[in-house]
Amino acid sequence: MSSQDTEKVLAELQKDEKQAKEEAKTTVQNFKLELREIEARLEKLLDAYLSEVISANDYKTRKENLVIKKVELGEKIGDFEQKGLSWLEPAREFVLSLNQAANLVQSGNKEEMTTFLKTIGSNHVLENRQFAFAPKIQYKLAAERNEADSQNLQFPQW
């Protein structure tokens, strides 16, 4: 991938990251609001139980349901805060590695190419003094066919 295309794709990924952060922030805020509501309901439930308005069995059943919801919301909040943008870094690495591959092909440095191929491939094999590898899944699209020329790899819509 050309340096121009790499810059454009990385800029789009940065825009996607900002948008994803905003969406995750809104979702987490909604979850936290829901969590506060559940905590308030738990307090009211305890007050009702202490005032002997509801039975012990009824209290236990309702409390159990609310605690389960509270735990689920806590897990969702944790997931969004920690893993919400986990897809962006692998996407960046993939785009940068495509650019690195193009630069290595232009440079003709076989030693660096070998090192690069080791990092992206698996099942490295030497057959008839030729290095062969099976690319990782994300590289299959880039490696399947060699019909695309540099003009086809441009991104005119950006």
N, C-alpha and C positions, 0 to 999 in steps of 0.2 A: 504494500500500500504506500502510495507516495506521501511525502511529508505534508503536502497541502491537504490531502484527504485525511491524514491522521489528525492534523490540527482541527479540521472541521468536525470530525467525529468526536474528538475529545471535548470540543466546545459544546456539542450537542449533549454529550454525557454530563457535562457540568450543569447544563440547563435542566436536564432530567433529575440530577441530584438535588438541585434547589427545589424543584417541584415536589419531588418525593419527600424531602425533609419537611416541607410545609404541610403536605398531606399527612405525614406521620405525626407531626406536631398536633394537628387538629384532631386526629383520631385518638392520640394519647390523652389530650385534654378531655375529650368526650368520655373516654374510659375512666379517667380520674373523677370526673363529675359523677358518673354512675357509681363509682366506688364510694364516694362520700354519701350518696343517697342510700346505699346499702348499709353503711355504717350507722347512719341516722335511723334507719329502720330497725337495725339490731338494738340500738339504744331504746327505742320505743317499745320493742318487743320485751326487752328486759324489764322496763318500767311496768309494762302490763303484767308480766309474770310476778314481779315483786308486789304489785298491788292486788294480786290474786284475781285478776280479771280473766286470765286464761289458765288452763290446767298445765301441769308439768309436762305431760306427753305432748300437748299441743305446742308448748314452748320449745321442747327439744326438736320436734319435727320442723317447725318454722325456722328455728335457729340453724339447724343443719343445712336446710336449703339455702339460706342466706349466706352462710359461711362458704358453701361450695361455690356460689356465684362470686363471692368476694375473692376467693382463691383463683378462680378462672380469670377474673378481670386483672388481678395482679400479674398472672402469667402472661396475659395478652400485652399488658403494659410493658413488661420486661422484654418480651419478644420484639415489640415495635421499637423500643429504645435501643436494643442491642443489635438486632438483626434486620431492621427495616431497610437498610441500604446495602446489605451484604452483596448484592448482585453487581454493584457499580465497580468495585475494585477488580474483580475478574474480567469485566468488560474492558476496563482501561488497559489492563495487562495484555489482553488479547490484541487490542488495537495497536498498542505499542510494539508487541512482538511481530505483528504483520509488517509494520514499518521497518523494524530491525531486520526482518527477513529480506525485504526489498533492498535495503542498504547493503546487506551482506552479499546478495547476488551481484550487485553493481561493483562491490569492492573486489570480489573474486577470492577473498581470503578463506581458503579451504579449512584451515584450522579453526577459525572462529565459526564457520558454518557447521562444522562437526559438533562443537560445543553447543551451539544454538539448537541444533537438531536433537541433541541429547536432552535438552531441557524441555522441548515441546513434544517429543515423541516417546513412544514406549515400544517394547519388543524390538530393540536394536539388534540387527543381524548383519553379519558380513557374508555376502553371497558372491562368489566369483570375484573377490577383491573389490566388491562394490558395497557401499554402506546402504542398507535398506531399513526402513522403519515404518511402523504403523502409527499414524498421527492420533493424538488425543481427539476426542469428539469435536471440540470447538474448532479444530483445525481441518476437519474433513472438508468443510465447505471451501476453504481456501486451497486445499491440496487436491481435491478430486480431479479437476481437469485443468489443463494448461491452455485452454482456448481463449481465455480472457486476456486482452492486451491492456496496457496501461490506460487507454482511453475508456475502456469499459469499466474500469475501477474508479473513475471519477464520480463525484456526487454532485451533479448539476443542480439538484433541487435546493441545495444550501446556498 
